[in-house]
Amino acid sequence: MVSKNQIKLITSLQQKKYRIANKLFFAEGVKGIHELLESNFELEHLYTTQNDFEEVHVSRKTIIQESDLKKISALATPNTCLGVFKMPLEKPIIETGLIVALDTIRDPGNLGTILRLCDWFGVKQLLCSKETVDIYNPKVVQATMGSIARVNVNYIDLNAFITQTKLPVFGTFMDGENIYKSVLPKEGIIIMGNEANGVSAALESLATNRLTIPRFGDLQKTESLNVATATAIVLSEFCRGYLFNGK
């Protein structure tokens, strides 16, 4: 049984201001919750329609009806479980290796997918502008499929950080150097721009290396790639470059 106060609290966590005020967020689905339970994230409470998650103490677990799960879920078709977790403190920035920097990414699905890509390609640090969608937005958490537990995410003033970094800075632009012909290093900051406007003028001026993903279609009328798709291609080329070129 879920109380009215619990329903009110959990549903409020769909809004950023209440996540911040309560220092809580939630995840849905068996895989994502297991990933968080196996990490440093601290469980506040688990709600499940199944007699599962034996590793969770009974004091932190409530078996509920599907009708109650629908009341607290952010999904159109709820999964079988929802876990409320404490928001951890931000960790120091890892200023080594490849770093992905996101300039005002608005779509939760894009952010979640990009975080998964960072996890897949071994990128330990994701930097987000303060205007980027919240990493603890339920749609973002859902899209990460558990990768949120393995990538360090910081919200910062990107301009200030990139101005002082000693790492090479790469930006993705329509008029950049062909990424397939570029010699790419093992370390650097890769700026990915806003879905509608690309990289901001201020950050563009700080990019010491301009890259582009060339179009191959006969008509070449496609204006741009989805930012998550572009991130996948860019990270793949960086990793391929230093694997085969020894850079």
N, C-alpha and C positions, 0 to 999 in steps of 0.2 A: 504494500500500500504506500502510495506517495502522498504526503500531506500537501495541503494547499500552499503552505509556505515554501515547501521544497519545489513545487511546480513553479511558483512565482520566481524563486531564485534562479532555477535552471533556465527557464525561458528568458529571463533578463540577461543571461550571459550571451545571448545572441547579439547584444549591443556592446560596443567597445567600452563605453563609459562605465557600465556595470561590471564588465570583466576587470577593469582597472580598479574600481572601487572595492570589489570583493577579492581581487587577486586570484580569480578562478577562471577556468575555461573548461569546455567539455569536448570529448571525442566520442564518436559512435562507430560501432563495428568491432567484431572480435579481433581481427588482425591489428587494427590501429591501437586498440586498448592494450592488447598484449605487448606490443612494441613499447608503449609508454610505461607499462608496469615493469618491463625488463630494463628500463633506463633509470635516470636519476629523477624523473618526474614523480612527485608525491601524490598518491591517490587521496582524494577527499572522500568520495563515495562512489560506489558502483551500483547501477540499476540494471537488472537483467531479467529477461523472461524465461531464461533457461537455468537449470541447476548446474552451472559451470563456474569457471574461474575459482577452482578449489584453492589456489594459492592466496586468495583474498580472504582476510579474516571476516568472520560473520558480522562483526561490528561495523564493517565498512561496506557491506553488501546487502542489497535488498532485492528479493525476487518479486517482480511486479507483473501485472497483466499487460497484454499487448495494448489494451485501451489506454492504460496509464503511460506506456512508453510513447504513444502517439501524442500525448499532451505535452511531453517534454522534448520530443525530438525536433530537430531542425530539418529533417528529411521528409520529402513527400511520401516516400515509402520507408518507414523506420526499419532499422536493422533489429537485432535481438537484444542489444545492450547499449548503454550510455554510461560513460565514466566521467565524473567531475574531478579535475586535477587542479593542484595549486600551481599558479604561474611562478616559474623559477626566476631568480635574479639573473640579469644579463651577465654573461661571462665576458672577460676581456677579449678584445679582438685578436684573432690569430693572423698576424701580418706576415705569413709565409705561404709559399705555394701559389696556386691559383685562387683568386678571390672574385666572386661575382658581386657586382654592385648594381642595384635596381633603382632606376630613376623614375619614381612616381608610377609604379605598377598598380593599377586599380582593380583588375579582375582577380577575385579570389582563386579561381581555377588556375590562372596563369601562375600566380605566386606558389600555389601548392605544387604544381607540376615542375616549376623551376627548382624548388627545394628538393624534390625527388631526383631531378637531374643532377643536382650538386652531389647528392648522396651516391648516385650511380657512378659518377665520374670521379669520385674521391675528393671533391671540393669541400673543405672543412669549414669555410667561412662564407657566409652570405651577408652582405651589407645592404640595408634598405634605407632609402630616403625617408624622412619623417612623414612624407605624403603618401608613401606606399601603404597598401591595405594591410591591416593588422594580421600578424602571423597566427594569432589565436582566434581569428574569425572562424566559426564552425565550418564554413565551406572550404577555407584554406586547410584547416586541420584534416578534414575529410580527404582532400585532394593529395595531401602529402603521403597518405597510406603508411604512416609510421615513421617516415624519414625525418620528421620534425625532431625526433629524439636523437638524431645523429649528426645534425649540421648546426653549427653555431650561428645564430642570427642576431644581428645588432641593428637598431634603428639610430641613425646618426645624421649629422650634417655632412653629406657626401662631399660638398665643395671644400669644406675645411679639411676633411680627412685626405682627399686626393691632392690637395695643394701641398701637404706636408709629406706625403709618402715618398719613399725612395724606389718603390716598385714601378716598372713600366706600366703605363695606362693605355688600355685598348678600348676604343669605342666602335660601335657598329653603325655604319652610315651607307647611304646609297652610292656615294662617290668614293668609297675607300678602296684600298688595295685588295685585289682578289685573294680571299682567305685561302684558297686552294693552292696558291703560288707563294704564300708567305711562309717565312721561317719563324715559327712561333716558340716562345720560351716556355720553360717549366714554371716560371713564376710571373705573376702580373695581375693587374686588376682589369676585369672585363666589365665595361659599363653596358647595360642593356636598358633601352629607353622605354618611355611611356607608349602604350598601345596606339594612341592616336597621334601623338606629337613627336615621338622618338626621343632622342637624347636632348636635354635642355641646352640652350646656348651657352650657359655658364659652364656646364660640365663638358660640352663639346670643345671649348677652348682649352680645357685641361687634358684632353686626350692626346697623348704624344704619338699614338699609332691609330690610323683609321683603317678599318677593315670593312669589306662588303662581301655578302654571299651573292655571287652572280646568278642571274636568271638564265635558264637554258631553253625555255619555251620559244617556239617560232615567233609568236606574236609579241611576247614580252610585255604584256599589258598589266600583269599583276603588280599592284603598287607596292606591296610589302608582305612580309611573312608575319605570322603570329609570333609574338615575342617568345613564347615558350618553345615553339618550333625552332626559331632562330637560335635560342640558347643551346638547344640540343646539338645543332650543327656546329656552332662555335666551340662548345666544349669538346665535342668529338674531334675536331680538327686540332685543337690545342693538345689533347692527349695523344693523338696519333703522331703529331709532330715531334713531341719529345720522346716518344717510345721508339720511333724509327730513325730519328735524326740524332738522338742522344743529347739533345739540348736541355 
